[in-house]
Structures are given as structure tokens and as C-alpha cells.
């Protein structure tokens, strides 16, 4: 499977172990972001209208927005340097209570459309390319509550994105018998 010039069962070229070792951390992070965002895009595209607005406590569209928002947020150099997506709605990034405001749950009553979230997914892909190209893996995360390096922040961020994409893929499969294929 990991020999030079071989192909995966999907027809895409496999990476050799030597090639994997030659990839730098930023390229590897960008590749994993692209794959995770592709899977989220598929989940958004395949979601039937009747499932888009359902979910308790969190609706399908809201989980997708949350995943995109935090992917974008943690790609920023710092929390202070973060510039929200132009269509961001205040507090829509939260699933449940707002941190540092115990008991406060924001009113999330205006859903994003599938086309809006597909636009945000494309925006996030552009951010991935720009931010990972300038990544200093050894620099501090830029977020005081995450005391690790920029490289570890990328793992943290991709893990968060994959977690919520998995939730949506499971919801699609269990409620509509729709699959979300794996992206390499």
C-alpha cells in the first residue's frame, strides 16, 4: 500500500513512507484539513432538507456552522487577530451555554442555508491554504487557553472538525440512510 507509484483502491496515488517523511508539517496539516473539510462538505451537500433543520438540542446546520467557525477561528494567528466570516451571526458559534456565562444559552433561531455553509466551507479552504503556508510549527498556539504549539493546535483543530463531521455523518446514516465517504 505504501510503495512508490502504487494506487489506492480509489485510484488515487499512494504516498510512500519516504514521501510521507519528506512532507513538512504544514503540508501535512493542510492535506488533513482539506480532507476533513471535503467530508464536511459532502455531509452538507447530502443533507436532505427535512434533516437540515432537525436535531435536539443542536440542529444539523448548527453543528456544521460550529465546526466551520472553529476551524476558521483556530486557523487565525491569535484570538485577538481573528476576523469573523462576513456572514457570521453573533453567538451562533456556540453549541449550548456560552463559556464564562453560566446558564446563558444564546437564541439561535435563524438557520444558515446549505449554500451559505458551502460558501463558508470554501472560505475555510482558502484560509487553510493561506495559514498553513505561513505556519511556524514551534510557535505558541496564539490562544492563551491552549498552552501548546501551533503544530499541536492544528491537530487539535482538525480533531474538532472531524468530531463534528462524524456526528453529522452518523446522523445522515442513521436518519436518512445516506453515507459520507472517507476522504484521504
Buried (B, 14 or more C-beta within 10 A) or exposed (E): EEEEEEEEEEEEEBBBEEEEEEEEBBEBBBBBBBBBBBBBBBBBEBBEEEBBEEBEEBBBBBBBBBBBBBBBBBBBBEBEEBEEBEEBBEEBBBBEEEEEEEEEEBEBEEBBEBEBBBBBBEBBBEBBEEBBEEBEBEEBBBBEEBEEBBBEBBBBBBEBBBEBBBBBBEBBEEBEEBEBEEBE
